[in-house]
């Protein structure tokens, strides 16, 4: 069985699991949150994993889109599809601005420029009256999709989010395997050679940056509609750090890696307390009951283990093992 067939079977099983998850006892809102972060990580991986650009400012696109969607739906009364479209366009336009300012720099200089610009966006979100400041933008209504589908029902909202996330992921897959995606890979591997072949690498990198920002904006818009609020944490630099962690842990430059990495990180952040209580009950060690208060430490330890034992990330190592077995 070849690798491509295994990948198709794996994606098919994942899609089937997501379809039946609400009927198998999974909490729909939690799974929707996980899917939003999976899209966030996949969008970031398009920039870092396939273009070689390490951005420390992707939280700015997530937070900006979240606030635009929340404000337009709550204050202006826009429908969900128009609110999400506005958020996605807001993320794309901000990505165009960031990219235009930073794309001509390379390495750590590029990363630091994106971080500085993102921190400026964070302080704008903190100060302007439209975002609610430290309280965030609360009480965003879900509304009716196209005026027909009531998203107040969690199950209906779940399948709408699933369709949107799957469509966005298919767009990323198509982009990666298109001639445009092949040029991005060439830029990552050897930019001077891509230039010598006649490609305008600055334009290609800017397009990749804008596309990544737009998909990140879509993830932020979906998150706001699902949860009903947008907060400063969406635009904070730690969120940018989280998406880097998700991508590296899952497997840089793999399509499935960000999905796995985001699932691991989100599950750790939300379920480590329950897991610690379970361990404390079966072992009798009281320390395990406080495990939920040490999420950052546990996440860091798992990341260290992945770096030491899985240099290519979880899915990267699995793909390498399959390639060795095939050889």
C-alpha positions in Angstrom: 0.0 0.0 0.0 1.6 3.3 -1.1 1.9 6.4 1.0 -0.7 8.4 -0.9 -3.3 5.8 -0.4 -2.5 5.6 3.3 -2.9 9.4 3.5 -6.3 9.3 1.7 -7.5 6.5 4.1 -6.2 8.5 7.1 -8.0 11.7 6.0 -11.1 9.7 5.3 -11.2 8.2 8.7 -10.5 11.6 10.3 -13.4 13.1 8.4 -15.7 10.2 9.4 -14.6 10.6 13.0 -15.5 14.3 12.9 -18.9 13.6 11.3 -19.9 11.1 14.0 -18.1 12.9 17.0 -21.2 14.7 18.3 -23.2 11.4 18.4 -20.3 9.6 20.1 -20.4 11.9 23.2 -17.9 14.6 22.1 -18.8 18.1 23.2 -19.5 20.0 20.0 -18.2 23.4 21.1 -14.9 21.9 22.2 -14.4 20.0 18.9 -15.3 23.2 17.0 -12.7 25.1 18.9 -10.2 22.4 18.1 -11.0 22.6 14.4 -10.6 26.4 14.4 -7.1 26.0 15.9 -6.3 23.2 13.4 -7.1 25.6 10.6 -5.0 28.3 12.3 -2.0 25.9 12.4 -2.5 24.7 8.8 -2.5 28.3 7.6 0.6 29.1 9.5 2.3 25.9 8.2 1.6 27.1 4.6 3.9 30.0 5.4 6.6 28.4 7.5 6.5 24.8 6.4 6.3 25.4 2.6 7.7 28.9 2.2 10.3 29.0 5.0 9.0 32.3 6.6 8.8 32.2 10.4 6.2 34.8 11.5 5.9 35.6 15.1 2.9 37.9 14.4 0.1 35.5 13.2 -2.0 36.2 16.3 -2.6 39.7 14.9 -4.5 38.3 12.0 -6.4 35.9 14.2 -7.3 38.6 16.7 -8.1 41.3 14.1 -10.5 39.0 12.2 -12.1 37.9 15.5 -12.8 41.5 16.5 -14.0 42.6 13.1 -16.4 39.6 12.9 -17.7 40.1 16.4 -18.2 43.8 16.0 -19.8 43.6 12.6 -22.3 41.0 13.8 -23.1 42.5 17.2 -23.1 46.2 16.4 -23.9 46.4 12.7 -26.1 43.3 12.7 -24.4 41.6 9.8 -25.3 38.0 9.0 -22.7 35.3 9.9 -21.5 34.8 6.4 -20.9 38.5 5.9 -19.3 38.8 9.3 -16.9 36.0 8.6 -16.2 37.4 5.1 -15.4 40.8 6.7 -13.1 39.2 9.2 -11.3 37.1 6.6 -10.8 40.2 4.4 -9.6 42.1 7.4 -7.0 39.4 8.1 -5.9 39.4 4.4 -5.5 43.2 4.3 -3.5 43.3 7.5 -1.4 40.4 6.1 -0.8 42.5 2.9 0.4 45.4 5.1 2.6 43.2 7.3 4.0 41.4 4.3 4.7 44.6 2.4 6.7 45.9 5.4 8.5 42.7 6.3 8.8 40.5 3.3 12.1 42.0 2.0 13.9 41.0 5.2 15.0 37.5 5.9 15.6 35.2 8.9 15.4 36.7 12.4 14.8 40.2 11.0 11.6 39.1 9.3 10.4 37.3 12.4 11.2 40.3 14.7 9.4 42.8 12.3 6.2 40.6 12.3 6.4 40.3 16.1 6.8 44.1 16.5 3.9 44.8 14.1 1.7 42.3 15.9 2.4 43.9 19.3 1.3 47.2 17.8 -2.0 45.6 16.8 -2.4 44.1 20.3 -2.0 47.5 22.0 -4.5 49.0 19.5 -7.0 46.3 20.4 -6.3 47.1 24.1 -6.9 50.8 23.8 -9.6 51.4 21.2 -13.2 51.4 22.6 -14.7 49.1 20.0 -13.0 46.0 21.3 -14.1 46.2 25.0 -10.5 46.5 26.2 -9.5 43.9 28.8 -13.1 42.6 29.0 -13.1 41.7 25.3 -16.1 41.8 22.9 -18.8 39.7 24.6 -22.2 38.4 23.6 -21.7 38.0 19.8 -24.9 36.4 18.4 -24.5 33.5 16.0 -27.4 34.6 13.9 -28.8 32.7 10.8 -26.6 31.6 8.0 -27.9 33.1 4.7 -31.0 34.0 6.7 -32.1 30.3 6.7 -29.9 28.1 8.9 -30.1 29.0 12.6 -26.6 28.6 14.1 -27.8 28.9 17.7 -28.1 25.1 17.7 -24.6 23.7 18.6 -25.1 20.7 16.3 -26.0 22.9 13.3 -23.1 25.2 14.0 -20.8 22.1 14.3 -21.5 20.9 10.8 -21.2 24.4 9.3 -17.8 24.8 10.9 -16.8 21.3 9.7 -17.7 22.1 6.1 -15.8 25.4 6.2 -12.7 24.0 7.8 -12.6 21.0 5.3 -13.0 23.4 2.4 -10.2 25.6 3.7 -8.0 22.6 4.2 -8.7 21.4 0.7 -7.7 24.9 -0.6 -4.4 24.5 1.3 -3.8 21.0 -0.2 -4.6 22.3 -3.7 -2.2 25.3 -3.2 0.6 23.1 -2.0 0.3 20.8 -5.0 -0.1 23.5 -7.5 2.7 25.1 -9.6 2.4 28.1 -7.2 3.1 25.7 -4.3 6.1 24.2 -6.1 7.6 27.6 -6.5 7.1 28.2 -2.7 8.9 25.0 -2.0 11.7 26.1 -4.3 12.0 29.4 -2.5 12.3 27.6 0.8 14.9 25.2 -0.4 17.1 27.6 -2.4 15.8 31.2 -3.0 18.9 32.4 -5.1 18.3 29.5 -7.5 14.6 30.4 -7.8 15.6 33.9 -8.6 18.1 32.7 -11.2 15.2 30.8 -12.8 13.3 34.0 -13.3 10.8 33.9 -10.5 9.9 37.1 -8.6 10.4 35.5 -5.2 9.3 38.7 -3.3 5.9 38.6 -5.1 5.4 34.8 -4.4 6.3 35.2 -0.7 3.9 38.2 -0.4 1.1 36.1 -2.0 1.8 33.2 0.4 1.9 35.6 3.4 -1.5 37.2 2.4 -3.1 33.7 1.8 -1.9 32.5 5.2 -3.2 35.6 6.9 -6.6 35.3 5.2 -7.0 31.7 6.3 -5.9 32.7 9.8 -8.5 35.4 9.7 -11.1 32.8 8.7 -10.1 30.7 11.7 -10.4 33.7 14.0 -13.8 34.6 12.5 -15.1 31.1 13.0 -13.8 31.0 16.6 -15.7 34.2 17.4 -19.0 32.9 15.9 -18.6 29.6 17.7 -17.7 30.9 21.2 -19.6 34.2 21.0 -16.7 36.5 22.0 -13.3 37.8 21.0 -10.7 38.6 23.6 -7.2 40.1 23.8 -5.7 36.7 24.1 -6.6 36.1 20.4 -4.1 38.9 19.5 -1.5 38.3 22.2 2.0 37.2 21.2 1.6 33.9 23.2 -1.0 32.8 20.6 1.6 33.2 17.9 3.9 31.1 20.1 1.2 28.5 20.4 0.8 28.1 16.7 4.5 27.7 16.2 4.4 25.0 18.9 1.5 23.2 17.2 3.2 23.2 13.8 6.6 22.0 15.1 5.1 19.4 17.3 2.9 18.0 14.6 5.4 18.1 11.8 6.8 21.1 9.8 6.0 21.0 6.1 3.5 18.2 6.3 -0.2 18.6 5.6 -1.4 16.5 8.5 1.2 17.7 11.0 -0.6 20.9 12.1 -3.8 19.0 12.6 -2.1 16.6 14.9 -0.1 19.3 16.7 -3.1 21.5 17.3 -5.1 18.6 18.6 -2.3 17.7 21.1 -1.8 21.2 22.4 -5.6 22.0 22.7 -6.2 18.7 24.4 -3.4 19.3 26.8 -4.7 22.8 27.7 -8.3 21.7 28.2 -8.1 18.1 29.5 -4.8 18.0 31.5 -6.7 18.8 34.7 -9.1 15.8 34.2 -6.2 13.6 33.4 -4.3 14.7 36.5 -7.4 14.0 38.7 -7.6 10.5 37.1 -4.0 9.8 37.8 -4.3 11.1 41.4 -7.3 8.8 42.0 -5.6 5.6 40.7 -2.1 6.3 42.1 -2.9 8.1 45.4 -0.4 10.9 44.7 -2.0 14.3 45.5 0.4 16.1 43.2 -1.4 14.8 40.2 -4.5 16.7 41.3 -2.6 20.0 40.7 -1.5 19.0 37.2 -4.2 21.3 35.7 -2.4 24.3 37.2 0.9 23.4 35.4 -0.4 23.3 31.8 2.6 25.4 30.6 5.1 23.1 32.2 3.5 19.9 30.8 3.3 21.5 27.3 6.9 22.5 27.5 8.0 19.0 28.6 6.0 17.4 25.8 7.6 19.8 23.3 11.1 19.0 24.7 10.4 15.2 24.3 9.2 15.8 20.7 12.3 17.8 19.8 14.6 15.1 21.3 12.7 12.0 20.1 10.8 13.3 17.1 13.0 15.8 15.3 10.6 16.0 12.3 7.5 16.2 14.5 5.0 13.5 15.1 3.7 13.2 11.5 7.1 14.0 10.1 8.6 11.0 11.8 5.7 8.7 10.8 6.1 9.8 7.1 9.9 9.2 7.3 9.3 5.7 8.8 6.8 4.9 6.0 9.3 6.1 3.4 12.1 3.9 4.9 9.7 0.9 5.0 8.7 1.5 1.4 12.4 1.7 0.3 
